[in-house]
């Protein structure tokens, strides 16, 4: 039976409604960054106003903005790299050499994401202090990579399971070792899934705020901490806070927009046989 235009219209409208509802807070934050502080807190909210660049100018003129941005890039890329280095062999072994406890291990890893980060803040803080990792990029890379590791392992495990085992068996018959099988056969075949996993990990690490606020001060703090600095005992400067938030999320929004095809392709990897 052919679908009518009415049956296609409702899902389309529903999709656009959800998309606009999710995008509206970002759009309003972007507009608020062009308002004065008085206009930003006006009641009712001012939809028509004279835009100003003073908030963005004030944010960019802060000498530490570039340092925060560099820290965000280093931490996001470094955490993703460390997580992939640990997750690839783990997912490979569980996907192709499973044991009776493999499923339990995967569920246990995923269950760690259900624990609020504040529940382990004190022991993590004490460990990082004793090892001299407080307010360092290395310390933030380690904790962020640990945070995203369960998700990365689960995604790679799912992608590796989609690779036909006959291909790997053929490589073993040709004399390939497990290392050669992983590096020269499995990884090239799974590259769309690995790319999607890496992209998602970068986004999660870029947006991570809890550990940056609690384990860093100045030297290794990321843009999330930079944004929070506009809330101080003197008051909450909504316009400057909105401008700083826009500048903080703009790079990852552009990055996600550019890589959306690769992300969708990777997430749908293996869906069509």
C-alpha positions in Angstrom: 0.0 0.0 0.0 1.4 3.4 -1.0 1.9 5.8 1.8 -0.1 9.0 1.5 1.2 12.5 2.0 -0.8 12.7 5.3 1.0 9.7 6.7 4.3 11.2 5.9 3.4 14.7 7.1 2.8 13.7 10.8 6.2 12.1 11.3 7.9 15.1 9.6 6.1 17.6 11.7 6.8 15.6 14.9 10.5 15.4 13.9 10.7 19.2 13.2 8.9 20.0 16.5 11.4 17.9 18.5 14.3 19.4 16.6 13.2 23.0 17.2 12.4 22.3 20.8 16.0 21.0 21.3 17.6 23.8 19.3 15.6 26.7 20.9 17.7 26.9 24.1 20.9 27.1 22.0 19.3 29.8 19.8 18.2 31.8 22.8 21.6 31.6 24.4 23.2 32.8 21.2 20.8 35.8 21.1 21.4 36.6 24.8 25.1 36.9 24.1 24.3 40.0 21.9 22.2 41.7 24.6 23.3 44.0 27.4 23.2 42.7 30.9 20.0 44.8 31.6 18.3 43.5 28.5 19.3 39.9 29.2 17.4 39.9 32.5 14.5 41.9 31.4 11.0 40.6 32.2 9.3 39.7 29.9 12.3 38.6 27.8 13.1 41.1 25.0 12.8 39.5 21.6 13.6 42.8 19.8 16.7 44.6 20.9 19.8 46.5 19.7 22.6 43.9 19.4 26.0 44.6 20.8 29.3 42.8 20.6 30.6 44.0 24.0 30.0 40.6 25.6 31.9 38.6 23.0 34.7 41.3 23.1 34.9 41.0 26.8 35.2 37.2 26.7 37.8 37.2 23.9 39.9 39.9 25.6 40.4 37.7 28.6 44.0 36.4 28.3 43.2 33.0 29.5 40.5 32.2 26.9 43.0 30.7 24.4 44.6 28.6 27.1 41.2 27.2 28.1 40.5 26.4 24.5 43.8 24.7 24.0 43.2 22.6 27.1 39.8 21.5 25.8 41.3 20.4 22.5 44.2 18.5 24.1 42.0 16.8 26.7 39.2 15.8 24.3 41.7 14.3 21.7 44.0 12.8 24.4 41.1 11.2 26.3 39.7 9.7 23.1 43.1 8.4 22.0 43.7 6.7 25.4 40.2 5.3 25.5 40.5 3.8 22.0 43.9 2.3 22.9 42.3 0.5 25.8 39.0 -0.3 24.3 40.1 -1.8 20.9 41.9 -4.8 22.3 39.3 -5.3 25.0 36.4 -5.2 22.5 38.3 -7.4 20.1 38.9 -10.1 22.8 35.3 -10.1 24.0 33.8 -10.0 20.5 35.9 -12.9 19.0 37.1 -14.8 22.1 34.0 -14.7 24.4 33.8 -16.5 27.7 30.9 -17.3 30.0 31.5 -14.0 31.8 31.8 -11.8 28.8 28.3 -10.5 28.9 28.5 -10.0 32.7 31.7 -8.0 32.2 30.0 -5.8 29.6 27.0 -5.2 31.8 29.3 -4.4 34.8 31.2 -1.9 32.7 28.0 -0.2 31.6 26.7 -0.2 35.2 29.6 2.0 36.3 28.0 4.8 34.2 25.0 4.7 36.6 27.1 5.8 39.5 27.0 9.6 40.0 30.5 11.1 39.6 30.2 12.9 42.9 30.0 9.5 44.6 33.7 8.9 43.8 34.9 12.5 43.9 36.7 12.2 47.3 38.8 9.1 46.5 39.6 10.3 43.0 40.6 13.7 44.4 42.9 12.1 47.0 44.5 9.8 44.5 45.1 12.6 42.0 46.6 14.8 44.8 48.9 12.0 46.0 50.1 11.3 42.4 50.5 15.0 41.6 47.8 15.0 38.9 45.7 17.8 40.2 45.3 20.7 37.7 47.3 18.8 35.0 46.2 17.9 31.5 47.4 14.3 32.1 45.2 14.0 35.1 42.2 15.3 33.3 42.9 13.1 30.2 43.1 10.0 32.5 39.8 10.7 34.3 37.9 11.6 31.1 39.2 8.5 29.3 38.0 6.4 32.2 34.6 8.1 32.1 34.0 7.3 28.4 35.7 3.9 28.4 32.5 1.8 29.0 30.7 3.5 26.2 33.6 3.2 23.8 34.1 -0.5 24.7 30.3 -1.2 24.1 30.3 0.6 20.8 33.4 -1.1 19.5 32.1 -4.5 20.7 28.9 -4.0 18.7 30.8 -2.9 15.6 33.3 -5.8 15.8 30.5 -8.3 16.1 29.2 -7.1 12.7 32.4 -8.2 11.0 31.9 -11.7 9.5 34.0 -14.1 11.4 34.8 -16.0 8.2 37.1 -13.1 7.1 39.1 -13.4 10.3 39.2 -17.2 10.0 40.6 -16.8 6.4 43.3 -14.5 7.7 44.3 -17.1 10.3 44.5 -19.8 7.7 46.8 -17.5 5.8 49.1 -17.5 8.8 48.2 -14.1 10.3 48.9 -13.6 14.0 46.3 -12.1 16.3 48.1 -8.8 16.2 48.2 -8.8 12.4 44.6 -9.9 12.3 43.6 -7.0 14.5 45.7 -4.3 12.8 45.4 -5.3 9.1 42.0 -7.0 8.9 39.6 -6.0 11.7 40.5 -2.3 12.1 40.3 -1.4 8.4 36.9 -3.2 8.1 35.6 -1.5 11.2 36.9 2.0 10.4 33.4 3.6 10.0 32.4 2.3 13.5 35.7 3.3 15.0 35.4 6.8 13.5 31.9 7.2 14.9 33.0 6.0 18.3 35.9 8.5 18.3 33.7 11.3 17.3 31.2 10.6 20.0 34.0 10.3 22.6 35.4 13.7 21.5 32.0 15.3 22.0 31.5 13.7 25.4 35.0 14.7 26.6 34.6 18.2 25.2 31.4 18.8 27.1 32.5 17.2 30.4 32.4 19.7 33.2 32.3 17.9 36.5 35.9 16.7 36.6 37.3 19.9 35.1 35.6 22.0 37.8 36.8 19.8 40.7 40.2 18.6 39.6 41.6 21.7 37.9 42.0 25.4 38.8 43.8 27.3 36.1 46.6 25.4 34.3 44.5 22.5 32.9 41.0 23.8 33.1 38.8 23.5 30.0 36.2 25.8 28.4 33.5 24.3 30.7 35.4 25.8 33.7 36.0 29.0 31.8 32.2 29.3 31.2 31.5 28.7 34.9 33.9 31.5 35.9 31.3 34.0 34.8 29.2 33.0 37.8 30.9 34.6 40.8 29.9 36.1 44.2 29.3 39.5 42.5 26.4 38.0 40.5 25.5 36.0 37.5 26.2 37.9 34.3 23.7 36.3 31.9 24.9 38.1 28.8 28.6 37.4 29.2 27.8 33.9 30.4 25.8 33.3 27.2 28.6 34.7 25.1 31.2 32.5 26.8 28.9 29.5 26.5 28.4 30.1 22.8 32.1 30.4 22.2 32.6 27.2 24.2 30.2 25.1 22.3 30.7 26.6 18.8 33.8 24.5 18.0 32.2 21.2 18.9 28.9 22.2 17.1 30.9 23.0 13.9 32.9 19.8 14.3 29.7 17.7 14.7 28.1 19.4 11.7 31.1 18.7 9.5 31.4 15.1 10.7 27.7 14.2 10.8 27.8 12.0 7.7 30.7 10.0 9.2 28.9 9.8 12.5 25.6 8.5 11.0 27.5 6.1 8.7 29.4 4.7 11.6 26.4 4.3 13.9 24.5 2.5 11.1 27.6 0.3 10.3 26.5 -3.2 9.7 22.8 -2.3 9.7 22.4 -3.4 6.1 23.6 -6.8 5.2 
